[in-house]
């Protein structure tokens, strides 16, 4: 049985090496993730404005307003930037064998990937697809960790209008079309 488990683990590593923790220093802040779409079903492409949205020249601090999108306007979402100013801090309360975590360990959550998965750093290791299904709030049973500090993250999206104005917004909740799984 142990041999079978080792073979399966080896195959999973070969198919998706991002599932395996690798040694890495704790990321410097702010941590920037490019081409970010931070939830399951997230997609770029045609979006429709539900509520007025300001567009800025950049997602960086030295931005200026370049346009204001109007309700009903159809635009193209080109890409996204996830900025982690402070990662969420998660306290392990019961062993999480998959990652060799024990009670008292701390996991730092960076970019959200959707369905309970996120990029994480802990104990000198980085995981691109950390399975956070056992982290409360969010888990429904067998919770093994809890968020003790929610952190601070921003998601900015680059938008292009029909008249070729391009700008950035973080008011992504004011659009329809960004979620391929929405009704």
Secondary structure, 3 states (H helix, E strand, C coil): CHHHHHHHHHHHHHHCHHHCCEECCCCCCCEEEECCCCCCCECCEEEEECCCEEEECCCCCCCCEEEEECCCCEEEEEEEEEEEEECEEEEECCCEHHHCECCCCEEEEEEEEECCEEEEEECCEEEEEEECCCEECCCCCCCCEEEEECCEEEEEEEEECCCCCEEEECCHHHEECCECCCC
